[in-house]
Every structure is written in structure tokens, then in C-alpha cells.
Amino acid sequence: MTQLLLTVENLQLSFAGQQVIHGISFNINKGETFALVGESGSGKSLAALSVLRLHPTQASLQADTIQLGDIDILRTPEAELCQIRGQRVAMIFQDPMSSLNPVMSIGQQIAETIQLHFSLSKQQYTEKVLVLLDQVGIPDAKRRINEYPHQLSGGQRQRIMIAIALAGEPDLLIADEPTTALDVTIQAQILQLLKNIQQENGMALWLISHDLALVSNMADRVAVMQAGLIVEVAENKEVFTHAKHPYTQKLLDALPDINHSTDQEKPVADTLLKLTDFKVHYPIRKGLFKRIVDHVKAVDGVSFTLQEGKTLALVGESGCGKTTLGKGLLNLIPSTAGQVEFDGLDLATLSNEALRKQRSAMQIVFQDPFAAMNPRMLVIDIIAEGIHTLQPELDTQACITIVSDLLTQVGLDETALYRYPHEFSGGQRQRICIARALAVKPKLIVCDEPTSALDVSVQKQIIELLKSLQKTQHISYLFITHDLAVVAEIADEIAVMYQGKIVEHGAVEQVLRHAEHPYTQKLLSAVPVLIR
């Protein structure tokens, strides 16, 4: 017999009288995995925050019931809720960089949660932190325990968030896009870890996700949310085999397919980008005088070419050097050795002024959209910054028109012009970053996980947008991703990166269907497949 753990009845949330969550009701049983899916901005994350009474202070919360076991959340004093959060119920937030303290080591941040809820010795705290780091797949935990968030990759930061959430051994774990920034192999490990903890402790899992393949593998029950309303709730199999609501059917139709047959092969074009034996090494310093004792070979002798109007997908596990390679070839971080030729120019030989002139032709969409934008600037100023620099003759109205058109292209409307980054969901912020990159009409865009924060329907729109722009403007993409299904939809070639090196490189069809390297085969075997 199932036991109720969380009951929510008629939950409503309003901002300045405008309702954003319209009386939703659901329940979660002990030991159950309950998934809440829907498009970015549909209210999924706000619903979870509201249940914990962590909703924005300017919002008005109303509900008939929010009951967690024997605790009435609506009537519990804030001081008591601080003890309940983290121990009885914990949450993995969507954006790890803005959720972690930049001036505290990762070990201190995990230990902080343990200290709040358990009475242990200092040695026991450290041992528990190391166990949690090992559980979530952080390599060399004893060394990494003293590192800071900025020293970790996006995927590694997400793993730290998961470790912090698990530290209090909660009855209910709310996971808001817990594997968004993770590569497929670590995603599989994390999901298996959460399943194991559920079996051992009877923990319930409330999974908020736009990854329907992941949900089909994990959830017992699924609720579909659209524009602040739950439009469908059913058992897992029922939702994925006999979806009743048109919106649910639309989400399923938008799923990328790893077996997708790419468009007709594009004709051979001129080489736009050529890397030759490219290296980025970081020194390891030890001792009193911080002497260099070794190097971290983040990128170790990478060579490839990218033709005009084509897409090269760079795939591999978090921390393998993909992002470092992307930033290094754009000269955003210093390289150690090798040559980068862009449009026939050797970037290393250019003066600072000549390199600046090339910047508009080389753009990047960063992995973390919130950290990539100035939080004090309006969206119109963020996108128009590059336009003003390159086309100072444009008047204000012309600039507004250009920015409005760009927002429309990426699925936002002109109401976004005079808002700040924090007022948008994670997926909406990523769309703004893509619009900013497109604003200066580049020849090359380095896309660092550009669709990882997007729900499937918007992801499909963005992929189609990028493909359309490539056809009309002959833009080339270096597409850094861990989502192999997206690779099948957009790329012409795939380069598989492992420990700083390219271990397999070839056409999409060849690599996805006839992978030769064991590491590529491992990546493909870890891709979640929609279970119907």
C-alpha cells in the first residue's frame, strides 16, 4: 500500500495580481519518482519553490494544502522550515554557478549542510564529504575537495549541487533539471545513484525535467505542465504510449532522434577554421615556492578543419577539454602551442587591433547563460552592445528593430526587451545569448551546450533556426554538446574528445552507427532512449 509523502492542493502563485500558477494539485508517495515536465517558463521550478515556501518575496502564494508527511508547510514558522529544508526535503537547483558560493571551497559547502543537520567530528565531516564526492563522480576527490566552483566544469558544478542536496539524507529530493549540464555517461551514473539511494532509504524523488527520454526511464508517474496548469497526470507508460492532451503529444513529437537521417550531404566548401596540434596546458604548482611540478593537459595536440557552412560536433564527457578547446581557439584563454587559422589568417600572428577586428566573425554561446550576461543590463542593451560597436551609425529605432527581430527568431517576443536576465527562466536566458551571438553576423559560432537548458520544443526550434541560418548565411558551427541525439539532428561531422585528445572523427552517420573507439561506444550506450 502506498503512503503519501507530499500533498499539494490548489496551489496558486501571483505576481502583482497576475497569476502564473493556476491552482495545481498533485501528490507524491514515499519512495516514488514523480516527474513534472513542460516547456521552459511553464512554472515547473516556481511550483517546486512554492512548495518549500522559497518563492520570490514579491509573489503571493495561496494553497488549500501543502502537507509534507506530518508537517503543514503553510503553517510552519520560518525558523522550523530552515531545519526541514535540507533534511526532510532538499532541492537541486537548475543553475549550479549561481547557487554555489564562489568564495567557499566545494568541500566547505558540502560540509555546511552536514554540520547543520548532524553532530559529527571534523574527521567524520571530511570523510562524509569525500564519500559524497565519490558518489557523484568527482575524480580525485581528496585533491578537488579544496577547489572552488570556478575551477570546475559546468557538469562538475552540477554534481557538487547534487552532493549538497544528498548530504542531509532527505525524505524527498526535488531535482530541478539535475542532469542538464552532464554528459551522457555521468548522467547515467547520477540517475543510477539516485535510484540506488531511493531503494536504500525509501527517498521520494520529484524530478523536474524537459528531457522526456530521461523521464521515461526514471519516473513512476508523470505530470505535464503548460502555462501554469497541469494538463495531464498519468502513470509513466500511459503518458508515453497514449498521451491524451495535444500539448503532451507536441512535446513527444519534438524529441530529437539519434537515428535521425541527416540532410543531403553538403558540397565541399572552403576551409574556414583549421587547428594544427593545438594545446592548452595548465601548470600544477606545489611546495613553498609554488614550483611547477607537472601540467594538466586540458587540450593535448588537437587537429581538425571546419569548412564554411558546416557543423562539427565536439562531444565527450564533462572535463574532457571541450569548452577549453572552444575558448582557446577563439583566444579567450591563452594556448600553449599549436596553430589556429581562421579564414586564412593565423590568429597568433595578428596584433591586438587586428584580432579585435576579427572578433565579430567569431562568436561564442557560453554554457552558463546567467553567468554570461551582465545582470544589471537590460536585454536590449545586452544584445545591442555588439551592434552599436560595429554599426555606430544606426539610430536607436533601427537598433530596436534589429534586436526585436533577433528575439523573434529565437522564440521570444518584444516584451523581453526591457527586462533583466534574472526575470527569465534558464531556457529563455539561453535564447537571449544565442540572439546576442547572431547580432554581429558571424562566420563562426562556437556553441557550448547551446540547447542543454532548453525544453524539447524550444530545442527543436533553436536547432531549426541554426540550420536555417547556416543555409542562408553560410555560418559554421563548432557545436560542443553531450547530447548525441541533438548531434544527429544538426552536425555534418563528429569529433569525440577524451582526456584532451580527439579519439574518433568522422561523418555523423559513420560515427553514430559504426563507432570504432571503445570510448565512443561507451558514450552511445549511455544515451537514454524513450521507453514507450
C-alpha positions in Angstrom: 0.0 0.0 0.0 1.4 3.4 -1.0 1.9 6.1 1.6 1.5 9.8 0.9 4.6 11.9 1.5 3.6 15.2 -0.1 0.1 16.5 -0.8 -0.4 19.8 -2.7 -3.9 21.1 -3.3 -5.0 24.2 -5.3 -1.5 25.9 -5.3 -1.6 29.4 -6.8 1.1 31.9 -7.3 0.7 35.5 -8.4 3.0 38.5 -9.3 1.4 41.9 -8.9 -2.1 40.3 -9.3 -1.1 38.3 -12.4 -1.5 34.6 -11.8 1.4 32.4 -13.0 0.4 29.1 -11.4 -3.3 28.4 -11.6 -4.5 26.2 -8.8 -2.4 23.0 -9.4 -2.9 19.8 -7.3 -0.8 16.7 -7.1 0.7 14.2 -4.6 3.9 12.3 -4.2 4.2 8.9 -2.5 7.0 7.6 -0.3 9.8 6.1 -2.4 8.1 7.3 -5.7 9.7 9.1 -8.6 7.3 11.8 -9.7 8.2 13.8 -12.8 6.9 17.3 -13.7 7.6 18.1 -17.4 6.8 21.1 -19.6 8.3 23.9 -21.6 10.7 26.5 -20.1 8.7 29.2 -18.4 5.7 26.9 -17.7 6.0 27.3 -14.0 7.7 24.0 -13.1 10.5 25.5 -11.0 8.2 28.1 -9.4 5.9 25.2 -8.3 8.8 23.5 -6.5 10.0 26.7 -4.8 6.5 27.5 -3.7 6.1 24.1 -2.0 9.2 24.9 0.0 8.0 28.5 0.5 11.1 29.7 -1.3 9.0 31.6 -3.9 10.1 35.2 -4.7 9.2 37.6 -1.9 7.2 39.8 -4.3 5.0 36.9 -5.2 1.7 36.0 -3.5 1.3 32.3 -2.6 -2.0 30.7 -1.8 -2.9 27.0 -1.4 -5.5 24.8 0.3 -2.9 22.3 1.4 0.9 21.8 1.3 1.5 18.8 3.6 4.9 17.0 3.8 4.4 13.9 6.0 3.2 15.2 9.3 4.3 18.8 8.6 1.9 21.5 7.5 4.3 23.7 5.3 1.8 26.6 5.2 1.6 27.0 9.0 5.2 26.0 10.0 7.3 29.0 11.2 10.2 30.0 9.0 12.8 29.1 11.7 11.4 25.5 11.7 11.3 25.4 7.9 15.1 26.1 7.9 15.6 22.8 9.7 13.2 20.9 7.4 14.8 22.2 4.2 17.9 20.2 3.6 17.0 17.3 5.9 13.3 16.3 5.3 13.3 17.8 1.8 16.2 19.0 -0.3 16.5 20.6 -3.7 19.0 20.5 -6.6 18.7 23.9 -8.3 18.8 24.4 -12.0 21.7 26.8 -12.2 24.8 25.5 -10.3 27.1 28.5 -10.7 24.6 31.0 -9.3 23.7 28.6 -6.5 27.2 27.8 -5.3 29.2 30.3 -3.1 32.2 31.5 -5.2 34.4 32.2 -2.1 33.9 28.8 -0.4 35.6 25.6 -1.4 33.3 22.8 -2.6 34.3 20.7 0.5 33.2 23.5 2.8 29.9 23.9 1.0 29.0 20.2 1.3 30.2 20.1 4.9 28.0 23.1 5.7 24.8 21.1 5.1 26.1 18.1 7.1 27.0 20.4 10.0 23.5 21.9 10.1 21.8 18.5 10.4 24.3 16.1 12.0 26.6 16.1 15.0 29.9 14.6 13.9 33.6 15.2 14.4 35.7 17.2 12.0 37.2 14.0 10.7 33.8 12.4 10.1 32.6 15.5 8.3 35.6 15.2 5.9 35.1 11.5 5.4 31.4 12.0 4.6 32.2 14.8 2.1 34.7 12.6 0.3 32.1 9.8 0.1 29.6 12.1 -1.4 32.2 13.5 -4.0 33.0 9.9 -5.0 29.2 9.0 -5.2 28.6 11.9 -7.7 31.6 11.1 -9.9 34.1 13.8 -8.9 37.5 12.3 -9.8 40.4 12.6 -7.3 38.1 13.8 -4.5 40.9 14.3 -2.0 42.5 16.9 -4.2 39.3 18.5 -5.5 37.7 19.0 -2.1 39.6 22.2 -1.6 38.8 23.7 -5.1 36.4 26.5 -5.8 33.4 26.5 -8.1 35.1 28.5 -10.9 37.8 25.7 -11.1 35.2 23.1 -12.1 33.5 22.5 -15.4 29.7 23.1 -15.7 29.0 19.4 -15.3 31.2 19.1 -12.3 29.5 22.0 -10.6 26.1 20.3 -11.1 27.5 17.2 -9.4 28.5 19.3 -6.4 24.9 20.6 -6.2 23.7 17.0 -6.2 26.2 16.1 -3.4 25.0 19.1 -1.3 21.4 18.0 -1.7 22.1 14.4 -0.7 24.2 15.4 2.3 21.1 15.8 4.5 19.7 12.4 3.6 16.3 13.8 2.8 12.9 12.0 2.6 12.1 14.0 -0.6 14.6 15.2 -3.1 13.4 17.9 -5.6 15.7 17.7 -8.6 15.3 20.7 -10.9 16.9 19.7 -14.2 19.6 17.7 -12.2 21.4 16.4 -15.3 21.1 19.3 -17.7 24.8 20.1 -17.7 26.0 16.5 -17.5 27.3 14.3 -20.3 25.5 11.0 -21.0 27.8 8.7 -19.1 27.8 10.8 -15.9 24.0 11.4 -16.3 23.6 7.6 -16.4 25.7 7.3 -13.2 23.8 10.1 -11.4 20.4 8.6 -12.3 21.6 5.2 -11.1 22.9 6.8 -7.9 19.5 8.4 -7.2 17.7 5.1 -7.9 20.1 3.3 -5.5 19.5 5.9 -2.8 15.8 5.5 -3.3 16.0 1.8 -2.8 18.2 2.0 0.3 16.4 4.9 2.1 13.0 4.9 0.6 13.6 8.5 -0.6 11.0 10.1 -2.9 12.2 11.9 -6.0 10.4 14.9 -7.5 12.1 15.2 -10.9 11.6 18.4 -12.9 12.9 18.0 -16.4 12.5 18.7 -20.1 14.3 15.5 -21.1 11.4 13.2 -21.9 13.7 10.2 -22.6 15.2 10.6 -19.1 11.8 10.9 -17.6 10.5 7.8 -19.4 13.4 5.8 -17.8 13.1 7.2 -14.3 9.6 8.2 -13.4 6.7 6.2 -11.9 4.2 8.9 -12.6 4.3 12.0 -14.9 2.6 15.4 -14.7 2.7 17.6 -17.8 2.6 21.4 -17.1 1.7 24.1 -19.6 1.4 27.9 -18.8 0.9 27.3 -15.0 -1.6 24.5 -15.4 -1.1 20.7 -15.0 -2.8 19.5 -18.2 -2.2 15.7 -17.8 -1.2 13.3 -15.0 -0.8 9.6 -15.5 1.4 6.6 -15.0 4.6 6.7 -16.9 3.7 4.2 -19.6 0.3 5.7 -20.1 1.8 9.2 -20.8 4.4 7.9 -23.3 2.2 5.4 -25.2 -1.3 7.0 -25.0 -0.8 10.8 -24.4 -4.2 12.4 -24.3 -3.5 16.1 -24.3 -2.4 17.8 -27.5 0.4 19.6 -25.6 1.9 16.3 -24.4 1.7 15.0 -28.0 3.5 18.1 -29.2 6.4 17.5 -26.7 6.8 13.9 -27.8 6.8 14.9 -31.4 9.7 17.4 -30.8 12.1 14.9 -29.3 15.4 14.7 -31.2 16.2 11.3 -32.6 19.7 9.8 -32.5 18.7 7.7 -35.6 17.8 10.8 -37.5 19.0 10.8 -41.1 20.9 14.0 -41.8 20.0 16.2 -44.8 21.6 15.6 -48.1 25.4 15.9 -47.9 26.6 19.5 -48.4 29.0 20.3 -51.2 32.7 20.7 -50.3 33.5 24.3 -49.3 36.5 26.4 -48.4 38.1 25.8 -45.1 37.1 28.4 -42.5 38.9 27.1 -39.4 42.0 24.9 -39.2 43.6 23.7 -35.9 47.0 22.1 -36.0 48.5 20.3 -33.0 46.6 22.7 -30.7 47.4 22.5 -27.0 46.2 24.2 -23.7 48.2 23.1 -20.7 47.8 24.4 -17.1 50.8 24.2 -14.7 50.4 22.3 -11.4 52.3 24.1 -8.7 53.4 22.7 -5.3 55.6 23.5 -2.4 56.5 26.7 -0.6 57.8 28.4 -3.7 55.0 27.1 -5.9 57.3 25.4 -8.4 55.8 23.8 -11.5 55.8 20.0 -10.9 53.6 18.9 -13.8 50.9 20.1 -16.2 47.2 19.4 -16.6 46.9 18.7 -20.4 43.4 20.1 -20.9 43.8 20.1 -24.7 46.7 18.0 -25.9 47.5 18.1 -29.6 44.1 18.6 -31.3 43.9 19.0 -35.1 40.9 19.3 -37.3 39.4 21.5 -40.0 35.9 23.1 -40.3 34.5 24.1 -43.7 32.3 27.2 -44.4 28.7 26.5 -43.8 29.2 23.2 -42.0 28.8 21.9 -38.4 31.4 20.0 -36.5 30.1 18.5 -33.2 32.6 18.1 -30.4 31.4 15.5 -27.9 32.8 14.0 -24.8 32.5 13.8 -21.0 32.4 16.8 -18.8 36.0 17.9 -18.0 37.5 16.3 -21.2 38.6 19.7 -22.6 35.7 20.6 -25.0 35.0 24.1 -23.6 38.7 24.8 -23.1 39.3 24.0 -26.7 36.4 26.3 -27.8 37.7 29.2 -25.7 41.3 28.6 -26.6 40.8 28.6 -30.4 39.0 32.0 -30.0 41.9 33.3 -28.0 39.7 33.9 -24.9 42.2 31.9 -22.9 45.9 31.5 -23.7 47.0 28.5 -25.7 50.3 26.6 -25.0 51.2 25.5 -28.5 49.8 24.8 -32.0 48.3 26.9 -34.8 44.8 28.3 -35.3 44.0 29.5 -38.8 40.7 31.4 -39.3 39.6 32.5 -42.7 43.1 32.1 -44.0 44.6 34.2 -41.1 47.0 32.8 -38.4 45.4 34.3 -35.3 48.7 34.0 -33.3 50.4 36.5 -35.7 47.7 39.2 -35.5 48.2 42.3 -33.5 45.6 43.1 -30.8 43.8 45.6 -33.0 43.7 43.2 -36.0 42.4 40.4 -33.7 39.7 42.7 -32.4 38.5 43.3 -36.0 38.1 39.5 -36.4 36.0 39.2 -33.2 32.7 39.9 -34.9 33.3 37.0 -37.3 33.9 34.6 -34.3 31.2 34.4 -31.6 30.5 32.0 -28.8 27.4 31.0 -26.9 28.5 30.0 -23.4 27.3 27.0 -21.4 26.0 29.1 -18.5 23.7 31.8 -19.8 23.2 33.6 -16.5 26.9 34.0 -15.9 27.4 35.1 -19.5 25.2 38.2 -19.2 25.6 41.4 -17.1 22.8 41.2 -14.5 22.5 45.0 -14.4 21.9 45.4 -18.1 18.5 45.2 -19.9 18.1 42.6 -22.6 18.0 45.2 -25.4 21.4 46.6 -24.2 22.9 43.1 -23.9 22.0 42.2 -27.5 22.6 45.6 -29.0 26.1 46.1 -27.4 27.9 44.4 -30.4 25.6 46.1 -32.9 26.5 49.6 -31.5 30.2 48.8 -31.6 30.2 47.6 -35.2 27.5 49.9 -36.7 27.6 53.1 -34.7 25.7 54.9 -37.5 22.5 53.1 -36.7 19.9 55.2 -34.8 18.0 53.9 -31.7 14.9 52.8 -33.5 16.8 50.8 -36.1 18.7 49.1 -33.4 15.4 48.2 -31.5 14.0 46.8 -34.7 17.1 44.5 -35.2 17.0 43.3 -31.6 13.3 42.7 -31.8 13.7 40.6 -34.9 16.5 38.6 -33.3 14.3 37.9 -30.2 11.5 36.7 -32.5 14.0 34.4 -34.3 14.9 32.7 -31.1 11.3 32.3 -29.8 10.9 35.4 -27.6 8.7 38.5 -28.1 9.5 42.2 -27.8 8.2 42.3 -24.2 11.6 40.8 -23.3 13.4 44.0 -24.5 13.2 45.9 -21.2 13.7 43.2 -18.7 16.7 41.9 -16.8 18.3 38.4 -17.1 17.1 37.3 -13.7 13.5 37.7 -14.8 13.8 34.8 -17.3 13.9 31.0 -17.0 17.1 29.2 -17.8 16.0 28.3 -21.2 14.9 31.8 -22.0 18.3 33.2 -20.9 20.0 30.7 -23.3 17.9 32.0 -26.2 18.9 35.6 -25.4 22.6 34.5 -25.5 22.0 33.0 -28.9 20.4 36.2 -30.2 23.4 38.2 -28.9 25.8 35.9 -30.8 23.7 36.3 -34.0 23.5 40.1 -33.7 27.0 40.7 -35.3 26.5 38.3 -38.2 29.4 36.0 -37.5 31.0 33.4 -39.8 31.7 31.0 -37.0 29.8 30.4 -33.8 31.3 28.2 -31.1 28.1 26.7 -29.4 29.0 25.5 -25.9 26.0 23.3 -24.9 23.6 25.9 -26.5 20.5 23.7 -26.1 21.2 22.0 -22.8 19.0 24.4 -20.8 16.1 24.2 -23.3 13.0 22.1 -23.3 12.5 19.8 -26.3 10.1 22.0 -28.3 12.3 25.1 -28.0 15.4 23.0 -28.6 13.8 21.9 -31.8 13.1 25.5 -32.8 16.7 26.5 -32.0 18.2 23.6 -34.0 16.0 24.5 -36.9 16.9 28.2 -36.5 20.7 27.3 -36.6 20.2 25.1 -39.6 18.2 27.8 -41.4 20.8 30.5 -40.7 23.5 28.1 -41.9 21.8 27.7 -45.2 21.1 31.4 -45.7 24.2 33.0 -44.2 26.7 30.1 -44.5 27.6 30.2 -40.8 29.9 27.5 -39.5 29.3 25.9 -36.1 31.6 24.2 -33.6 28.9 22.5 -31.7 30.0 21.4 -28.2 27.5 19.1 -26.6 26.9 15.9 -24.6 23.5 15.3 -26.3 24.2 12.8 -29.1 20.6 13.0 -30.3 21.0 16.7 -31.0 24.3 15.9 -32.8 22.3 13.6 -35.2 19.9 16.5 -36.0 22.4 19.2 -36.7 26.0 18.1 -37.3 27.9 17.1 -40.5 30.8 15.6 -38.7 31.6 14.5 -35.1 34.9 14.7 -33.2 34.9 12.6 -30.0 37.2 14.1 -27.3 38.7 12.1 -24.4 41.2 13.4 -21.9 42.2 16.3 -24.1 42.6 14.3 -27.3 40.4 13.6 -30.4 40.0 9.8 -30.3 37.5 9.5 -33.2 36.5 11.8 -36.0 34.2 11.3 -39.0 30.8 11.8 -40.6 27.8 11.7 -38.4 26.4 8.5 -39.9 29.7 6.7 -39.6 30.4 7.6 -36.0 26.9 7.1 -34.6 26.2 3.8 -36.4 29.7 2.3 -36.7 31.7 3.7 -33.8 35.2 2.2 -33.7 36.7 3.6 -30.5 35.6 1.9 -27.2 35.0 5.4 -25.6 32.6 6.4 -28.4 30.8 3.1 -27.9 30.5 3.8 -24.2 29.0 7.2 -24.9 26.5 5.8 -27.3 25.4 3.0 -24.9 24.7 5.6 -22.2 22.2 7.6 -24.3 18.8 7.4 -22.7 16.2 6.0 -25.1 12.5 6.9 -24.8 10.6 4.0 -23.3 7.1 3.7 -24.7 
